[in-house]
Amino acid sequence: MEKQSLGQKITNIFNQYQGLSKSAYVLFFARLVTSMGAFIFPMLTLILTVKLGYTMLYAGSLMAIVSILMLAANLIGGKLADKFNRKKLIIILDVISVVFFFACAIVQPHVLMIYFLVVSGFFATMEGPAFEALIAESTLPAEREKVFSLAYLGFNLGFAFGAAIAGLLFTNYLSIAFIIDGLTTITSTFMIIFLVKVYKHDEIKAEDKNEYEDHIDKKQTIFNILKERKSILYFIFISSIGAFIYTQWTFTLPAYVINIFGEDLGAVYFGFISSVNGIAVIVLTPLITYLLRKKYELQKMAIGALLFGLSFIIIFRVNALYLFFIFIFVFTLAEVINTVGSAPYMSRRVPGSHRGRLSSIGFLGYFVGSNVSTVICGLIIDKLGYDYVLGLLVILGIVQSILILMNYKVDKKIFPKLYLTPPSMMKTSLMKEKESNQNQT
């Protein structure tokens, strides 16, 4: 076999995104545009404390209440996504969300701004399950891995630009930040309206179909589906463990860095560490998608979970800054591998008629894991110290990896046809047609 040059290898990494459905590229740009303006909610703590003068305790309590409201919004959105036209639902919810965003821009920093912001976030979160279902409906089963990888890349590219914009506007031009966020949201909505095509069942060629996604009786409850397709239920539970671990990079890590280096230097160092995470995600996403293309979803998740856990060994009882940068690289590598594996998992195993509701159940699992994590780890840090939290995270990463491999065996029995060819190695009729045309040329 002829050895490929470095240039050819790099070209192959980006060529993997060729030949996808047109909607895949539209969704990539829609995610990029949306996340470019989605910098208001990450700044909520600063708005509450700096702009409105609330204490950290009050701000934390308010954000906990808001997170519960967002959970309710996601569950409601899942129900609506399976009952109504998903594209129309996204349009309606986005418009309502944007109206309240613009209302935030009109009022000066005031408690009314928080009410408007929460209402806007409620409707934006409600849209989530419909958007996830739309990705599945507008793309072919065999291309999902690359489609979700591309959407994930778009989100991080947009967010990288958005974070920089947020820093520039926060102090003196907060109202402009709200306007930009609203405009980017409505722009991506129009892209979805006019450019995303939802596949009808009879439009998909036989070779592109996946029987596990076929619609079933809408009266069938999600509990019956989870009972029949147990590996999905196990997946949701195991993913909640992943959420427990992942949350600690924004909860325990900043406090740990400040504990070692002091408040001033620690805050600066954590900012640099976060930047490395953002850059690494952008660089690693296409690379990992290509390198692990022969692996199945749960195999990738098992690798990611193990790396999540092992990454915390790197910073166990250390005070050298460079080790934190090594840690965040390994941690980000785990994040990308896990995302590339987990993002398309449910889309291939859930009937289209129930996608919205099952997406909400998945979000519920993540929500529980994430919120339980902050309570338990906060308690351990106060009572025992950081060493015990880091040790717990290492153990959980290893346990999660083992559980994923156990679920891998269950999943193969329930969905045998998904294991005939690795998803990323499958070619859709669109890809085959494009290759045929290139050969003829």
C-alpha positions as CSV (number, residue, x, y, z in Angstrom):
1,M,0.0,0.0,0.0
2,E,1.3,3.4,-1.0
3,K,2.3,5.5,2.0
4,Q,0.3,8.8,2.2
5,S,2.1,12.1,2.7
6,L,1.3,14.5,5.6
7,G,-0.6,16.8,3.2
8,Q,-2.7,13.9,1.9
9,K,-3.5,12.8,5.5
10,I,-4.6,16.4,6.4
11,T,-6.7,16.6,3.2
12,N,-8.4,13.3,4.2
13,I,-9.3,14.7,7.6
14,F,-11.3,17.5,6.0
15,N,-12.6,15.4,3.0
16,Q,-14.5,13.2,5.5
17,Y,-17.1,16.0,5.6
18,Q,-17.7,15.9,1.9
19,G,-20.8,14.3,0.3
20,L,-23.1,14.9,3.3
21,S,-26.7,16.0,2.9
22,K,-27.1,19.8,2.2
23,S,-28.9,20.1,5.5
24,A,-25.8,19.0,7.3
25,Y,-23.9,22.0,6.1
26,V,-26.8,24.4,6.8
27,L,-27.0,23.0,10.4
28,F,-23.3,23.5,10.8
29,F,-23.5,27.2,9.9
30,A,-26.7,27.6,11.9
31,R,-25.0,26.3,15.0
32,L,-21.9,28.4,14.3
33,V,-24.0,31.6,14.0
34,T,-26.2,30.8,17.0
35,S,-23.3,30.1,19.3
36,M,-21.4,33.1,18.1
37,G,-24.0,35.2,19.8
38,A,-24.8,32.9,22.6
39,F,-22.7,34.6,25.2
40,I,-25.4,36.1,27.5
41,F,-26.2,33.0,29.6
42,P,-22.6,32.2,30.4
43,M,-22.4,35.8,31.7
44,L,-25.4,35.4,33.9
45,T,-23.4,35.2,37.1
46,L,-21.6,38.4,36.2
47,I,-24.8,40.1,35.4
48,L,-26.3,39.2,38.7
49,T,-23.2,40.1,40.8
50,V,-21.5,42.9,38.9
51,K,-24.4,44.7,37.2
52,L,-27.2,44.1,39.8
53,G,-25.0,43.8,42.9
54,Y,-26.3,40.5,44.3
55,T,-24.2,38.3,46.5
56,M,-22.7,35.0,45.2
57,L,-25.0,33.1,47.5
58,Y,-28.1,34.8,46.1
59,A,-26.8,34.5,42.6
60,G,-26.1,30.8,43.0
61,S,-29.5,30.1,44.5
62,L,-31.2,32.0,41.7
63,M,-29.2,30.1,39.1
64,A,-30.2,26.8,40.8
65,I,-33.9,27.7,40.4
66,V,-33.3,28.8,36.8
67,S,-31.7,25.4,36.0
68,I,-34.8,23.6,37.4
69,L,-37.0,25.8,35.1
70,M,-34.8,24.9,32.1
71,L,-35.2,21.2,32.9
72,A,-39.0,21.7,32.9
73,A,-38.7,23.6,29.6
74,N,-36.7,20.7,28.1
75,L,-39.3,18.1,29.2
76,I,-42.1,20.2,27.8
77,G,-40.2,20.8,24.6
78,G,-39.7,17.0,24.1
79,K,-43.4,16.4,24.4
80,L,-44.2,19.3,21.9
81,A,-41.5,18.1,19.5
82,D,-43.2,14.7,19.0
83,K,-46.7,16.3,18.7
84,F,-46.1,19.2,16.2
85,N,-44.1,19.9,13.1
86,R,-40.6,20.3,14.5
87,K,-39.4,23.0,12.0
88,K,-42.4,25.2,12.7
89,L,-42.0,24.6,16.5
90,I,-38.4,25.8,16.3
91,I,-39.5,29.0,14.5
92,I,-42.2,29.9,17.0
93,L,-40.1,29.2,20.1
94,D,-37.1,31.1,18.6
95,V,-39.2,34.1,17.7
96,I,-40.6,34.3,21.3
97,S,-37.1,33.9,22.7
98,V,-35.7,36.6,20.6
99,V,-38.5,39.1,21.5
100,F,-37.6,38.8,25.1
101,F,-33.9,39.1,24.3
102,F,-34.6,42.4,22.6
103,A,-36.7,43.4,25.6
104,C,-33.6,42.9,27.8
105,A,-31.7,45.3,25.5
106,I,-34.3,48.0,26.1
107,V,-34.3,48.0,29.9
108,Q,-31.3,49.1,31.9
109,P,-29.6,46.6,34.3
110,H,-32.6,45.9,36.5
111,V,-34.4,42.9,38.1
112,L,-36.8,43.1,35.1
113,M,-33.9,42.2,32.8
114,I,-33.5,38.9,34.7
115,Y,-37.2,38.1,34.3
116,F,-37.0,38.7,30.6
117,L,-33.7,36.7,30.3
118,V,-35.2,33.7,32.1
119,V,-38.3,33.7,29.9
120,S,-36.1,33.9,26.8
121,G,-34.0,31.1,28.1
122,F,-37.1,29.0,28.9
123,F,-38.3,29.1,25.3
124,A,-34.8,28.7,23.8
125,T,-34.4,25.5,26.0
126,M,-37.8,24.3,25.0
127,E,-36.6,24.3,21.4
128,G,-33.7,21.9,22.2
129,P,-35.4,18.5,21.7
130,A,-37.0,19.7,18.4
131,F,-33.6,20.8,17.1
132,E,-31.9,17.5,18.0
133,A,-34.8,15.6,16.3
134,L,-34.5,17.9,13.3
135,I,-30.8,17.0,12.8
136,A,-31.9,13.3,12.7
137,E,-34.8,14.0,10.4
138,S,-32.9,16.0,7.9
139,T,-29.8,13.7,7.6
140,L,-29.2,10.1,6.6
141,P,-28.5,7.5,9.4
142,A,-25.1,6.6,7.9
143,E,-23.8,10.2,8.0
144,R,-24.9,11.1,11.6
145,E,-21.5,10.6,13.1
146,K,-20.0,13.2,10.8
147,V,-23.1,15.5,11.0
148,F,-23.0,15.7,14.8
149,S,-19.2,16.1,14.7
150,L,-19.6,19.0,12.2
151,A,-22.4,20.6,14.3
152,Y,-20.2,20.3,17.5
153,L,-17.3,21.9,15.6
154,G,-19.6,24.7,14.5
155,F,-20.8,25.3,18.0
156,N,-17.3,25.6,19.4
157,L,-16.0,27.8,16.5
158,G,-18.9,30.2,17.1
159,F,-18.6,30.2,20.8
160,A,-14.8,31.0,20.6
161,F,-15.7,34.2,18.7
162,G,-18.6,34.9,21.0
163,A,-16.6,34.7,24.1
164,A,-14.2,37.4,22.8
165,I,-17.2,39.6,21.8
166,A,-18.8,39.2,25.2
167,G,-15.6,40.4,27.0
168,L,-15.6,43.6,24.9
169,L,-19.3,44.4,25.3
170,F,-20.0,43.4,28.9
171,T,-18.8,46.5,30.8
172,N,-20.3,49.4,28.7
173,Y,-22.4,47.9,25.9
174,L,-24.5,45.1,27.5
175,S,-27.6,46.1,25.6
176,I,-25.7,45.6,22.3
177,A,-24.7,42.1,23.5
178,F,-28.4,41.2,23.9
179,I,-29.2,42.5,20.4
180,I,-26.4,40.5,18.8
181,D,-27.5,37.4,20.6
182,G,-31.1,37.9,19.3
183,L,-30.0,38.6,15.8
184,T,-27.7,35.6,15.5
185,T,-30.6,33.4,16.8
186,I,-33.1,34.7,14.3
187,T,-30.5,34.4,11.5
188,S,-30.0,30.7,12.2
189,T,-33.8,30.2,12.4
190,F,-34.2,31.7,8.9
191,M,-31.4,29.4,7.6
192,I,-33.3,26.4,9.0
193,I,-36.7,27.6,7.6
194,F,-35.5,28.0,4.0
195,L,-32.5,25.6,3.7
196,V,-33.0,22.6,5.8
197,K,-34.9,19.8,4.1
198,V,-36.7,17.1,6.2
199,Y,-36.6,13.7,4.6
200,K,-39.9,11.9,4.2
201,H,-39.7,8.2,4.8
202,D,-40.5,7.3,1.1
203,E,-37.8,9.7,-0.1
204,I,-35.0,7.8,1.6
205,K,-33.5,5.0,-0.5
206,A,-33.7,1.5,0.8
207,E,-29.9,1.3,1.3
208,D,-29.9,4.5,3.4
209,K,-32.8,3.4,5.7
210,N,-32.4,2.3,9.3
211,E,-35.3,0.2,10.5
212,Y,-34.7,1.1,14.2
213,E,-35.7,4.7,13.4
214,D,-39.1,3.8,11.8
215,H,-42.1,5.5,13.4
216,I,-44.1,3.4,15.7
217,D,-47.6,3.9,17.3
218,K,-47.5,7.4,19.0
219,K,-49.5,6.0,21.8
220,Q,-46.6,3.7,22.7
221,T,-45.1,5.1,25.9
222,I,-41.4,6.0,26.2
223,F,-41.2,3.6,29.2
224,N,-42.2,0.7,26.9
225,I,-39.6,1.7,24.3
226,L,-36.9,1.9,27.0
227,K,-38.0,-1.5,28.3
228,E,-37.7,-3.0,24.8
229,R,-34.5,-1.2,24.0
230,K,-32.7,-1.5,27.3
231,S,-29.3,-0.4,26.1
232,I,-30.8,3.2,25.6
233,L,-31.8,3.3,29.2
234,Y,-28.4,2.1,30.3
235,F,-26.8,4.7,28.0
236,I,-28.8,7.5,29.7
237,F,-27.8,6.2,33.2
238,I,-24.1,5.8,32.2
239,S,-24.1,9.3,30.6
240,S,-25.2,10.8,33.9
241,I,-22.0,9.5,35.4
242,G,-20.2,11.2,32.6
243,A,-22.0,14.4,33.4
244,F,-20.9,14.0,37.0
245,I,-17.3,13.9,35.9
246,Y,-17.5,16.5,33.2
247,T,-19.1,19.2,35.4
248,Q,-16.1,19.2,37.7
249,W,-13.8,21.0,35.2
250,T,-15.9,24.1,35.7
251,F,-16.7,23.5,39.4
252,T,-13.8,21.8,41.2
253,L,-11.0,22.8,38.8
254,P,-11.2,26.6,39.1
255,A,-11.4,26.4,42.9
256,Y,-8.5,23.9,42.9
257,V,-6.3,26.1,40.7
258,I,-7.0,29.1,43.0
259,N,-6.3,27.0,46.1
260,I,-2.8,26.2,44.7
261,F,-1.8,29.4,43.0
262,G,-3.8,32.0,44.9
263,E,-6.8,34.1,43.9
264,D,-5.1,36.5,41.5
265,L,-2.8,34.2,39.7
266,G,-5.3,31.3,39.9
267,A,-8.0,33.2,38.1
268,V,-5.6,34.2,35.3
269,Y,-4.2,30.6,35.0
270,F,-7.7,29.2,34.8
271,G,-8.6,31.6,32.1
272,F,-5.6,30.3,30.1
273,I,-6.5,26.7,30.8
274,S,-10.1,27.4,29.5
275,S,-8.7,28.9,26.4
276,V,-6.6,25.8,25.7
277,N,-9.8,23.7,26.1
278,G,-11.6,25.8,23.5
279,I,-8.7,25.7,21.0
280,A,-8.1,22.0,21.5
281,V,-11.8,21.2,20.9
282,I,-11.7,23.0,17.5
283,V,-8.4,21.3,16.4
284,L,-9.2,17.8,17.7
285,T,-12.8,17.4,16.6
286,P,-12.2,16.7,12.9
287,L,-9.0,14.8,13.7
288,I,-10.6,12.4,16.2
289,T,-13.7,11.9,14.0
290,Y,-11.3,10.7,11.2
291,L,-8.9,8.7,13.4
292,L,-11.7,6.8,15.2
293,R,-13.9,6.3,12.1
294,K,-13.6,2.5,12.4
295,K,-14.8,2.4,16.0
296,Y,-18.5,2.1,17.0
297,E,-20.2,4.8,19.2
298,L,-19.9,3.0,22.5
299,Q,-16.3,2.0,21.9
300,K,-15.5,5.7,21.5
301,M,-17.4,6.5,24.6
302,A,-15.5,3.9,26.6
303,I,-12.2,5.4,25.5
304,G,-13.4,8.9,26.3
305,A,-14.7,7.9,29.8
306,L,-11.4,6.2,30.7
307,L,-9.4,9.3,29.6
308,F,-11.8,11.5,31.6
309,G,-11.0,9.6,34.7
310,L,-7.2,9.2,34.1
311,S,-6.8,12.9,33.3
312,F,-7.4,13.8,36.9
313,I,-4.4,11.7,38.0
314,I,-2.2,14.3,36.2
315,I,-3.1,17.1,38.6
316,F,-3.2,15.0,41.8
317,R,-1.2,16.7,44.5
318,V,0.8,18.9,42.1
319,N,1.7,22.6,42.0
320,A,3.3,22.9,38.6
321,L,1.3,24.9,36.1
322,Y,2.4,23.0,33.0
323,L,0.8,19.8,34.4
324,F,-2.6,21.6,34.4
325,F,-2.1,22.3,30.7
326,I,-1.3,18.6,30.1
327,F,-4.4,17.8,32.1
328,I,-6.7,20.0,30.1
329,F,-5.4,18.6,26.8
330,V,-6.1,15.0,27.9
331,F,-9.4,16.1,29.4
332,T,-10.4,17.8,26.1
333,L,-9.3,14.8,24.1
334,A,-11.7,12.8,26.3
335,E,-14.4,15.3,25.8
336,V,-14.1,15.2,22.0
337,I,-13.9,11.4,21.8
338,N,-16.9,11.1,24.1
339,T,-19.0,13.7,22.1
340,V,-18.2,12.1,18.7
341,G,-19.4,8.8,20.1
342,S,-22.4,9.8,22.2
343,A,-24.0,12.6,20.1
344,P,-25.3,10.3,17.3
345,Y,-26.0,7.3,19.5
346,M,-29.7,7.8,20.3
347,S,-30.6,9.2,16.9
348,R,-30.0,5.8,15.3
349,R,-31.8,3.8,18.0
350,V,-34.9,5.8,18.7
351,P,-38.1,5.8,16.6
352,G,-38.7,9.1,14.9
353,S,-42.1,9.4,16.4
354,H,-40.6,9.5,19.9
355,R,-37.3,11.4,19.4
356,G,-38.3,14.6,21.2
357,R,-39.4,12.9,24.4
358,L,-36.5,10.5,24.6
359,S,-34.1,13.5,24.0
360,S,-35.7,15.1,27.0
361,I,-35.1,11.9,29.1
362,G,-31.5,12.0,28.0
363,F,-31.3,15.6,29.1
364,L,-32.8,14.7,32.5
365,G,-30.1,12.1,33.0
366,Y,-27.4,14.7,32.3
367,F,-29.1,17.3,34.5
368,V,-29.3,14.9,37.5
369,G,-25.6,13.8,37.1
370,S,-24.4,17.4,36.7
371,N,-26.3,18.8,39.7
372,V,-25.7,15.9,42.0
373,S,-22.0,16.3,41.1
374,T,-21.7,19.9,42.4
375,V,-23.5,19.0,45.7
376,I,-21.4,15.9,46.4
377,C,-18.1,17.3,45.3
378,G,-18.7,20.6,47.2
379,L,-19.4,18.6,50.3
380,I,-16.3,16.4,49.9
381,I,-14.1,19.4,49.3
382,D,-15.4,21.1,52.5
383,K,-15.1,18.0,54.7
384,L,-12.1,16.1,53.3
385,G,-10.3,18.2,50.7
386,Y,-9.5,18.2,47.0
387,D,-7.5,14.9,47.0
388,Y,-10.7,12.9,47.7
389,V,-12.6,14.6,44.9
390,L,-9.9,13.9,42.4
391,G,-9.6,10.3,43.5
392,L,-13.4,9.9,43.2
393,L,-13.4,11.3,39.6
394,V,-10.6,8.8,38.6
395,I,-12.6,5.9,40.0
396,L,-15.8,7.0,38.3
397,G,-14.1,7.4,35.0
398,I,-12.8,3.8,35.1
399,V,-16.2,2.5,36.3
400,Q,-18.0,4.4,33.6
401,S,-15.7,2.9,30.9
402,I,-16.4,-0.6,32.2
403,L,-20.1,0.0,32.3
404,I,-20.0,1.3,28.7
405,L,-18.2,-1.8,27.5
406,M,-20.9,-4.0,29.2
407,N,-23.6,-2.0,27.5
408,Y,-21.8,-2.4,24.2
409,K,-22.5,-6.2,24.4
410,V,-26.2,-5.5,25.3
411,D,-26.5,-3.0,22.5
412,K,-25.1,-5.4,19.8
413,K,-27.8,-7.9,20.7
414,I,-30.7,-5.4,20.6
415,F,-29.5,-3.5,17.4
416,P,-27.4,-6.1,15.5
417,K,-27.8,-4.4,12.1
418,L,-26.0,-1.3,13.4
419,Y,-22.9,-3.4,13.9
420,L,-22.5,-4.7,10.4
421,T,-20.2,-1.7,9.4
422,P,-18.8,1.1,11.6
423,P,-21.1,4.1,11.1
424,S,-18.3,6.4,9.9
425,M,-17.2,3.8,7.3
426,M,-20.7,3.6,5.8
427,K,-21.4,5.4,2.6
428,T,-24.8,7.0,1.8
429,S,-26.3,6.9,-1.7
430,L,-25.3,10.6,-1.9
431,M,-21.6,9.8,-1.3
432,K,-21.6,6.9,-3.8
433,E,-23.3,9.0,-6.4
434,K,-20.7,11.8,-6.0
435,E,-17.8,9.3,-6.2
436,S,-19.3,7.7,-9.3
437,N,-19.6,11.2,-11.0
438,Q,-15.9,12.0,-10.0
439,N,-14.7,8.7,-11.5
440,Q,-16.7,9.3,-14.8
441,T,-15.1,12.8,-14.9
